[in-house]
Every structure is written in C-alpha cells, then in structure tokens.
Amino acid sequence: MATAQMIASLSVTERHILDLWAAVLATGAGSVISHRSAGYLHGMADYGTASQGVVLSRASGRTSPDRYDGLIVQRAALPTRDVTVVGGLPVTTVERTAVDVAREGSLRAGVVAVDSALRLGATLADLERVLDGQRGWPGVRTARQSWLLGDVASESPLESLAHVFQFETGIDRPLTQVNVYDDDGLIGRVDDFWPAFATVGESDGMIKYEDSSALRFEKLRQERLERAGLQVVRVTNHDVTRDVVRTEARYRAAFDRGLRALNSHPRPRFTW
C-alpha cells in the first residue's frame, strides 16, 4: 500500500522516468531508450508523437519490433557512438534520436525533431553521419528530407512546421532570423524573410502575446515594417497544418504586393 501511495504521489514526469527505468531493467543489458522516449529525456520538441508508452532499441538482426503492453522494443544496429547516458539511463544520442524519430514519422515530425536536435547542439554533419549509417533502413528517405529542411536558426516547432509548409507548397525557402532595418535603425529580428519579395513571415504562438505589452509592441513593430515597404504574413499552427490552401494564397498575394512595391521604389526603404 505504501508503495502504491508513493507512486500515486509522483508527478507525471517522475512517473514517466520510473517507467523508463522499469523498461530498461525488465528488458536487460543491451536495451537503450530511443525514439520519442529518448527525445523526452533529451528535452527535444516533438510533433504528432504523443507518448504511447516506452520505446527502446536493441541491437539485433531482426527487423520487426517487439510490442508489449506500454512498451515497444525496436531492433536495429546500435553503434557505440550512437549511445549516451542521461540521468543514469542508456539512451540514444540527440542526433540518433532525431533521425530515428524522422524515419518513423511524417515530414513535419522529422523537421521538428531535426531542428530541435540542432538547437540542443547537434550539427548537420552529426545528423548526416547517422543518416549515412542507416542507408536502406525504413523511412530513411523521409529522414534525409527532414535533414535537408533542417535549420539551426529555427527557434520553435511552429517555425519548423512553417518551413515544411513552404517546402510542400513550393514557396521559396526564406532567410531565417534576420535583423531588418529602416532609416531609423533596427526594426527587429523576423522569423522568415524574402528580400526579393519584400516580405516578412512571422510564426505566431499564442503564448508569445499573453502579455498585453508584448502584443502592443508587436503591433507597433509591424507598423514600422509596413512603413518600410515590407509585407508581413503571420501564421499559426492551424494555418500551416490545416488551412494550407488559404495560407499559400496569403503568401503568394504578399509576394505580388511586395514585388509591386519594389518596382515602384527604386531604392528600397529597408535593409537587412
């Protein structure tokens, strides 16, 4: 009874860590926490990979995973360089984790994982090394496309999703995290920037504007961008994942307006 009460008093995070320990101990030496479970330990962002239990990997010639209640044991090669320790638990490295998640999920999930890994200190070269070691593995083509779209400057999952949307709709790849200026100096740093179309893209998470002063500041900043002759397209998660046709039309219309503005002003009123 005391043990049950102690477990009931644990936080969600503590319970999940306990589940990870239990899975490793139950499956024995050679088991390594991997995929979305490894991402959880590393503090990686994810998309569409809500936990369905614990995921482990074991080195084996078999290709199909073992599935138990609340536990999936993947079978795959585990080079020593792809394994590390977090909180005493054996876990795949950040770069291996990102590639594994990208192989088994959608392109959106893959790019979110890759960008998150880059923010945590992995490099594109690190990720490419893992990809090269997984030639021919299921899902590796999606993982490689995720790598190609990866951007170390992407600061949030929403920005990653916006870049996937842009790729899938044929919109030119933007410059990211760019400082934009007018004649009075720095206007601010923008998420996405297409100087050839005089257009700025901003990815808006709701938490960004919970403070009314932050909302007012952002409105004033947008007015200044527009006075400098720039078009501003703001997108939310819904815009780039569920309302893609209308969102693409908004980008295209902004590009058309921006081109007309550039043609009517030989000297742009902005720099970057």
C-alpha positions in Angstrom: 0.0 0.0 0.0 2.8 2.4 0.9 4.5 1.8 -2.5 1.2 2.4 -4.3 0.7 5.7 -2.4 4.2 6.8 -3.2 3.7 6.1 -6.9 0.4 7.9 -6.9 2.1 11.0 -5.4 4.7 11.2 -8.2 4.4 13.9 -10.8 3.8 12.9 -14.5 7.5 13.5 -15.2 8.6 11.3 -12.3 6.2 8.5 -13.3 7.5 8.6 -16.8 11.1 8.4 -15.6 10.1 5.5 -13.4 8.5 3.7 -16.4 11.7 4.2 -18.4 13.8 2.6 -15.6 11.4 -0.3 -15.3 11.5 -0.9 -19.1 15.3 -0.9 -19.2 15.6 -3.2 -16.1 12.9 -5.6 -17.5 14.5 -6.0 -20.9 18.0 -6.4 -19.6 21.5 -5.4 -20.7 21.7 -4.0 -24.2 18.4 -2.1 -24.1 18.7 1.6 -24.9 15.9 4.2 -24.6 15.3 5.5 -28.1 12.9 7.3 -30.5 10.3 9.6 -28.8 11.2 8.2 -25.3 14.9 9.3 -25.9 13.6 12.7 -27.2 11.7 13.1 -23.9 14.9 12.6 -21.9 16.9 15.0 -24.1 14.2 17.6 -23.8 13.5 17.6 -27.6 10.4 19.1 -29.1 8.1 16.8 -30.9 5.1 16.8 -33.3 2.4 14.2 -33.6 4.3 11.7 -31.4 2.3 11.8 -28.2 3.6 9.0 -25.9 2.1 5.6 -26.5 4.4 4.1 -23.9 8.1 3.5 -23.7 10.3 2.9 -26.8 13.6 1.0 -26.5 16.1 -0.3 -29.1 18.2 -3.4 -29.0 20.9 -4.5 -31.4 19.6 -7.5 -33.4 19.5 -8.9 -36.8 15.7 -8.9 -36.6 13.8 -6.1 -38.4 10.4 -6.2 -36.7 9.9 -4.6 -33.3 8.6 -6.5 -30.2 5.4 -4.9 -28.8 4.2 -5.4 -25.3 1.7 -3.5 -23.2 3.1 0.0 -23.0 6.4 -1.0 -24.5 7.9 -1.2 -28.0 11.4 -2.7 -28.4 12.9 -1.7 -31.8 15.5 -3.9 -33.4 18.4 -2.0 -35.0 22.1 -1.6 -35.1 23.4 0.4 -32.2 26.9 1.7 -32.7 28.6 2.8 -29.5 28.9 6.4 -30.9 25.0 6.5 -31.1 24.5 5.7 -27.4 25.0 8.0 -24.4 23.7 8.2 -20.8 21.1 10.7 -19.4 20.2 10.6 -15.7 21.9 7.2 -15.4 19.8 5.7 -18.2 21.2 4.4 -21.5 19.8 6.5 -24.3 20.4 7.2 -28.0 22.3 10.4 -28.7 20.4 13.5 -29.7 21.4 13.1 -33.4 20.5 9.4 -33.5 17.2 10.2 -31.7 16.3 12.9 -34.2 17.0 10.6 -37.2 15.0 7.7 -35.6 12.0 9.9 -35.0 12.3 11.3 -38.5 12.4 7.9 -40.0 9.3 6.7 -38.3 7.1 9.8 -38.5 5.8 12.4 -41.0 8.0 15.0 -42.6 6.6 17.5 -40.1 7.6 15.3 -37.2 11.0 14.8 -38.8 11.8 18.5 -39.3 10.6 19.4 -35.8 12.9 16.7 -34.4 15.9 17.7 -36.6 15.5 21.4 -35.7 15.2 20.6 -32.0 18.3 18.5 -32.2 20.2 21.4 -33.8 19.0 23.7 -31.0 20.4 21.2 -28.5 23.8 21.3 -30.0 23.8 18.6 -32.7 25.2 19.7 -36.1 24.0 18.9 -39.6 27.2 16.9 -40.0 26.3 14.8 -36.9 22.9 14.1 -38.4 24.3 13.3 -41.8 26.7 10.7 -40.2 23.8 8.9 -38.6 21.8 9.0 -41.9 24.8 7.6 -43.8 24.8 4.7 -41.3 21.1 4.0 -41.9 21.2 3.7 -45.7 18.3 1.4 -46.8 16.5 1.5 -43.4 12.7 2.0 -43.5 11.8 5.7 -43.6 15.3 7.0 -44.2 14.3 9.0 -47.2 11.9 11.0 -45.1 14.6 11.4 -42.5 17.0 12.7 -45.2 14.4 15.2 -46.5 14.0 16.3 -42.9 17.7 16.8 -42.7 17.7 18.9 -45.9 15.0 21.1 -44.5 16.7 21.4 -41.1 17.6 24.9 -40.0 19.7 25.7 -36.9 18.1 29.2 -36.8 14.6 27.7 -36.4 13.6 28.7 -32.8 10.3 26.8 -32.3 8.3 23.8 -33.6 5.9 26.3 -35.2 8.8 27.8 -37.3 9.8 24.2 -38.3 6.2 23.5 -39.4 6.1 26.7 -41.4 9.2 25.6 -43.3 7.7 22.3 -44.1 4.6 24.0 -45.3 6.7 26.3 -47.5 8.5 23.4 -49.0 5.4 21.4 -49.7 3.7 24.3 -51.4 6.7 25.3 -53.5 7.3 28.6 -51.7 10.9 29.7 -51.9 13.0 28.9 -48.9 13.4 32.1 -46.8 16.3 33.6 -44.9 15.6 32.9 -41.2 16.1 35.0 -38.1 17.1 38.2 -39.9 17.6 41.7 -38.5 15.7 44.2 -40.6 16.4 47.9 -40.6 14.9 51.1 -41.8 16.3 54.6 -41.9 15.9 55.0 -38.2 17.9 51.8 -37.4 16.9 48.3 -36.3 13.2 47.4 -36.6 13.7 43.9 -35.2 14.5 40.3 -36.0 12.0 38.5 -38.1 11.4 34.7 -38.3 11.4 34.4 -42.1 12.5 36.9 -44.8 12.2 37.0 -48.6 14.1 40.2 -49.6 13.4 39.6 -53.3 9.7 39.9 -52.5 9.9 42.5 -49.7 8.0 40.1 -47.5 8.4 39.0 -43.8 7.0 35.9 -42.3 6.2 35.6 -38.6 5.2 32.4 -36.8 2.9 33.3 -34.0 2.5 31.0 -31.0 -0.3 32.1 -28.7 2.0 32.2 -25.6 4.0 34.9 -27.4 1.3 37.5 -26.8 -0.1 36.6 -23.4 1.3 39.9 -22.1 -0.7 42.8 -23.4 2.5 45.0 -23.6 4.1 42.4 -25.8 1.1 42.5 -28.1 1.3 46.3 -28.3 5.0 46.2 -29.0 4.4 43.6 -31.8 1.7 45.8 -33.4 4.0 48.8 -33.4 6.8 46.8 -34.9 4.6 45.5 -37.7 3.5 49.1 -38.5 7.1 50.0 -38.8 7.9 47.1 -41.1 5.0 48.1 -43.3 6.1 51.7 -43.4 9.5 50.4 -44.7 7.6 48.8 -47.6 7.5 45.3 -46.3 4.6 42.9 -46.5 4.0 40.9 -43.3 2.4 37.4 -43.3 1.6 35.9 -39.8 0.9 32.2 -39.5 -0.3 30.0 -36.7 -0.1 26.2 -36.3 -3.5 25.9 -37.8 -2.6 28.0 -40.8 0.4 25.8 -41.8 -1.0 22.4 -41.0 -4.8 22.6 -41.6 -5.6 25.7 -43.7 -2.7 25.3 -46.2 -4.6 26.4 -49.4 -5.7 29.7 -47.9 -2.3 30.2 -46.3 -0.4 29.6 -49.5 -2.7 32.2 -51.2 -1.8 34.7 -48.5 1.9 34.2 -49.1 1.6 34.5 -52.8 -0.6 37.6 -52.6 2.0 39.2 -50.2 4.8 38.4 -52.7 2.9 40.0 -55.5 2.3 43.2 -53.4 6.0 43.2 -52.4 7.2 43.0 -56.0 5.0 45.8 -57.0 6.3 47.9 -54.1 9.9 47.2 -55.0 9.2 48.1 -58.7 7.6 51.4 -57.7 10.5 52.4 -55.3 13.9 52.1 -57.0 15.6 52.5 -53.6 14.1 50.0 -51.0 13.3 51.6 -47.7 14.6 48.6 -45.8 17.9 46.8 -45.3 19.0 43.7 -43.6 
